[in-house]
Amino acid sequence: MNTTTTESLTLQEQGQQLSVLGAFANSEQFQMAKQAAEMLASSSMVPVTYQNNPGSCFIALNTALRLRMDPLMIMQNLYVVQNRPSWSGQFAIALVNICPKFSATWFEYRNEEDFQKGVRMCAQLKTGQNVYGTWITPEMVKAEGWGKKWQTMPEQMYKYRAAAFFARTNCPEALLGLSVEGEAEDIAGKSQPDIKPPLFKSRASMGDVVDAEKVADSPRLPVAAEIPGKSDAEIPPPHIRLMEALSCTEEELNAVFKKASGGKVDSWKKLTTAKLEDCLGNLGEMQAVLAEIQAQ
């Protein structure tokens, strides 16, 4: 084997290692990705989920490296529901479309006049053989109890779910193991209760409910009073701890309160420290509201 062939194989092996490990391929790659993540997190042009969140930016960069795609395109199509990263539906379809296994892809309807009779994704392999995905039918949607998006945008959801099912059986590497738009929401909808105003009940005292119309005039408690032996400098204020626990921006936190209160509370600043501490004990409910907001 000559030197040129050896060098070619070495470069190919390096490329394969980079595609599998992404930012973790080596220390130099890791540091470059870390610096890039910090830069992106400081930009107002990235989606709000990534602003001031270098950790999420790093994950998006790592995903981009593994797929060998533009990081900003990944950020525009990768979002989080219940701490589960998910692809947007249209991007999942695009990942299947560009999969090198296939020469063509298409959707097939059981009844061309009514897509809700059933939809599946199909593809033709480079060998000329056709492969078929699972039929997504109204019976399946009803049996699984899938969420409200199936009522508001049914055709899109049928296609998104058909693409997800097809990819997992015919090209699982295309999705990198991530869920597709609507899947995480459907799973979350089964395990999380509906949130209705007024805001959140406290786990410590289920009878203590936030009164959205009175909190603005309520006295605020110092943070140190909540945890003896700790100073203000040692303990971040509750709204900061909420943002860290939810991995969200201040804008998203305010949106959670606004949605949960039916528009009566549009900012965490209108809540007392005690009420914000209560919310820290109800992160599951807040995550469910945040998931709905991020999915819109």
C-alpha positions in Angstrom: 0.0 0.0 0.0 1.6 3.3 -1.1 1.9 6.5 1.0 -0.9 8.3 -0.8 -3.4 5.5 -0.2 -2.4 5.4 3.5 -2.9 9.1 3.9 -6.2 8.9 2.2 -7.4 6.2 4.6 -6.2 8.2 7.6 -8.2 11.2 6.5 -11.2 9.0 5.9 -10.9 7.5 9.4 -10.5 11.0 10.9 -13.7 12.1 9.0 -15.6 9.1 10.3 -14.4 9.8 13.9 -15.5 13.4 13.6 -18.9 12.5 12.3 -19.5 10.1 15.2 -18.0 12.1 18.1 -18.5 15.6 16.8 -17.2 18.1 19.3 -15.8 15.3 21.4 -13.5 14.0 18.7 -10.5 15.6 20.4 -9.5 18.3 22.8 -8.9 20.9 20.1 -12.3 20.3 18.5 -13.9 20.5 22.0 -12.3 23.8 22.8 -13.3 25.3 19.4 -16.9 24.2 19.8 -17.0 25.6 23.4 -15.8 29.0 22.2 -18.2 29.0 19.3 -21.1 28.0 21.7 -20.3 31.0 23.9 -20.2 33.3 21.0 -23.5 32.1 19.6 -25.1 32.3 23.1 -24.3 36.0 23.2 -26.1 36.6 19.9 -29.7 37.9 19.6 -30.0 36.3 16.2 -30.2 32.7 17.4 -33.5 31.3 18.7 -34.4 32.5 22.2 -33.9 29.0 23.6 -30.2 29.3 22.8 -29.6 32.9 24.0 -27.5 33.2 27.1 -27.4 29.4 27.1 -23.9 28.2 25.9 -24.6 24.6 27.0 -27.5 24.3 24.6 -25.5 26.0 21.9 -22.7 23.5 22.4 -25.2 20.6 22.0 -26.5 22.1 18.8 -23.0 22.6 17.5 -22.1 19.0 18.3 -25.2 17.8 16.5 -24.3 20.0 13.5 -20.8 18.5 13.4 -22.1 15.0 13.5 -24.5 15.7 10.6 -22.0 18.0 8.9 -24.6 20.8 8.6 -24.7 24.5 9.3 -25.1 25.1 13.1 -27.6 27.9 12.6 -29.8 25.6 10.5 -29.7 23.0 13.3 -30.6 25.6 15.9 -33.6 26.7 13.9 -34.9 23.1 13.8 -33.9 21.6 17.1 -36.0 22.5 20.1 -36.6 21.0 23.6 -39.8 19.6 25.1 -39.8 18.2 28.6 -35.9 18.2 28.4 -36.1 16.0 25.3 -34.5 17.5 22.1 -36.7 17.2 19.1 -36.5 17.9 15.4 -39.0 20.1 13.7 -41.3 18.0 11.5 -40.1 19.6 8.2 -36.5 19.1 9.1 -37.1 15.4 9.9 -38.5 14.9 6.5 -35.5 16.7 5.0 -33.1 14.4 6.8 -34.9 11.4 5.3 -34.9 13.0 1.9 -31.1 13.6 1.9 -30.3 10.1 3.3 -27.8 8.6 0.9 -29.6 5.2 1.0 -32.5 6.5 -1.1 -32.9 7.8 -4.6 -36.5 9.1 -4.0 -39.0 9.5 -1.2 -42.7 10.2 -1.1 -45.9 10.1 1.0 -48.6 7.6 0.2 -52.3 8.1 1.1 -54.8 5.2 1.5 -57.4 7.5 0.1 -56.3 10.5 -2.0 -59.5 12.4 -1.2 -59.0 12.0 2.6 -55.5 11.9 4.0 -56.9 11.0 7.5 -57.7 7.5 6.2 -54.0 6.8 6.5 -50.6 8.2 5.6 -47.2 6.5 5.3 -43.8 7.5 4.0 -42.1 5.5 1.2 -38.7 5.5 -0.5 -36.8 3.9 -3.2 -33.4 2.4 -2.4 -30.4 3.0 -4.6 -30.8 -0.6 -5.6 -34.3 0.1 -7.0 -36.2 -1.7 -4.3 -39.1 0.2 -2.6 -39.4 0.4 1.2 -42.4 1.4 3.2 -43.1 3.0 6.5 -45.9 2.4 9.0 -49.4 3.6 8.2 -50.5 6.4 10.5 -54.2 6.0 10.8 -57.0 7.8 12.7 -57.4 4.6 14.8 -53.8 4.9 15.9 -54.1 8.6 16.7 -57.2 7.9 18.8 -55.8 4.9 20.6 -52.5 6.7 21.5 -54.4 9.8 22.6 -52.2 12.1 20.6 -52.5 15.8 21.4 -54.3 18.9 20.2 -52.1 19.6 17.2 -53.8 16.7 15.5 -57.0 18.8 15.6 -55.4 22.1 14.6 -52.9 20.9 11.9 -53.8 17.3 11.1 -52.3 16.8 7.7 -48.9 18.2 8.8 -49.0 15.9 11.9 -49.8 12.8 9.9 -46.8 13.5 7.6 -44.5 14.4 10.5 -45.3 11.2 12.4 -45.2 9.1 9.2 -41.6 10.4 8.6 -40.6 9.7 12.2 -41.9 6.1 12.0 -40.3 5.6 8.6 -36.9 6.9 9.7 -36.7 4.8 12.8 -37.1 1.6 10.9 -35.4 2.4 7.6 -32.7 5.0 8.4 -32.4 5.5 12.2 -29.1 7.2 11.8 -30.8 10.2 10.1 -32.5 11.3 13.3 -29.6 10.6 15.6 -32.1 9.0 18.0 -34.0 12.3 18.6 -37.8 12.6 18.6 -39.8 14.5 15.9 -42.1 17.5 16.4 -45.2 16.5 18.2 -43.9 13.2 19.7 -42.4 14.8 22.9 -45.5 16.9 23.3 -47.7 13.8 23.0 -45.6 12.0 25.6 -45.6 15.0 27.9 -49.4 15.4 27.5 -50.0 12.0 29.0 -47.8 12.6 32.1 -48.4 16.3 32.8 -51.7 17.8 34.0 -53.2 20.8 32.3 -52.2 24.1 33.8 -55.0 26.6 34.3 -55.0 30.0 36.0 -54.4 31.1 38.7 -50.8 30.0 38.3 -49.4 27.1 40.3 -50.4 25.4 43.6 -47.7 24.9 46.1 -46.6 21.3 46.9 -46.0 22.4 50.5 -49.6 23.8 50.9 -52.0 22.8 48.1 -54.5 25.3 49.4 -52.0 28.2 48.9 -52.8 29.4 45.4 -51.2 32.5 43.8 -53.7 35.4 43.6 -52.5 37.1 40.4 -54.4 40.3 41.1 -52.9 40.9 44.6 -49.2 39.8 44.2 -48.0 43.1 42.8 -48.7 44.9 46.1 -47.5 42.0 48.4 -44.3 42.5 50.4 -41.2 40.7 49.2 -39.2 38.5 51.4 -35.4 38.4 51.3 -33.9 35.3 49.8 -31.8 34.5 52.9 -35.0 34.2 55.0 -36.0 31.1 53.0 -32.8 29.2 53.6 -31.1 29.8 57.1 -27.4 30.1 57.1 -27.1 31.3 53.5 -26.5 34.8 52.4 -28.0 36.7 49.4 -24.6 36.4 47.7 -24.6 32.6 48.0 -28.1 32.0 46.9 -29.4 33.3 43.5 -32.8 34.9 43.6 -35.7 32.5 42.9 -36.4 33.8 39.4 -32.8 33.0 38.4 -33.1 29.5 39.9 -36.3 29.0 38.0 -34.6 30.0 34.7 -31.7 27.6 35.5 -34.0 24.7 36.4 -36.1 25.2 33.3 -33.2 26.0 31.0 -35.1 29.0 29.7 -34.6 32.8 29.2 -36.2 35.5 31.3 -38.5 36.2 28.3 -39.7 32.6 28.3 -40.2 32.5 32.1 -42.4 35.6 31.8 -44.3 33.9 29.0 -44.9 30.9 31.2 -46.4 33.0 34.0 -48.5 35.0 31.4 -49.9 31.8 29.9 -50.6 30.1 33.2 -52.4 33.1 34.6 -54.5 33.8 31.6 -52.6 37.0 30.9 -53.0 38.5 34.4 -49.3 38.1 35.3 -46.9 39.0 32.5 -43.6 39.1 34.5 -42.0 37.3 37.4 -41.5 40.7 38.9 -45.2 40.8 39.8 -44.8 37.8 42.1 -43.5 37.8 45.7 -40.3 35.9 46.5 -42.4 33.4 48.5 -44.6 32.7 45.5 -41.6 32.2 43.2 -40.1 29.8 45.8 -43.4 27.9 45.6 -43.1 27.7 41.8 -39.6 26.1 42.3 -41.5 23.2 43.9 -43.7 22.8 40.9 -41.2 22.6 38.1 -43.1 19.8 36.4 -46.1 21.9 35.8 -44.0 24.9 34.7 -42.1 22.7 32.2 -45.4 21.6 30.7 -46.4 25.2 30.0 -42.9 26.0 28.7 -43.1 23.0 26.3 -46.4 24.3 24.9 -44.8 27.8 24.4 -41.7 26.5 22.7 -43.7 24.2 20.4 -45.7 27.1 19.0 
